[in-house]
Amino acid sequence: MEDLKEELKVKQNELKNLEDACDEIILLDDDAKIPYYIGEVFIYEDLEKTQGYLDDIKEKKKKEISTLESKCGDLKNIISDLKTQLYAKFGTRINLDVDED
């Protein structure tokens, strides 16, 4: 669960960086060539193509974030059910409380 939360934070940070990049690109001239990093090289593209690339990546990140949030929610439900079952069986003899965000 903690791994998923950490991965979710990383993806949200990446999405924020992409949004910042889109905001900065808007300020550039229309004829400016923008270096776009693909793999191990930079490719110089025009404004529209670069915005298109960034928009595609932003949509993928949003889908990844949505999937991770769904997985976290499912795990929370499973953990809650397990806690209920274990507390019903063992009562107060066990402590399963974990600090949650």
ABEGO torsion letter per residue (X at the ends): XAAAAAAAAAAAAAAAAAAAAAAAAAABBAABBBBBBBEABBBBBBAAAAAAAAAAAAAAAAAAAAAAAAAAAAAAAAAAAAAAAAAAAAEAABBABBBBX
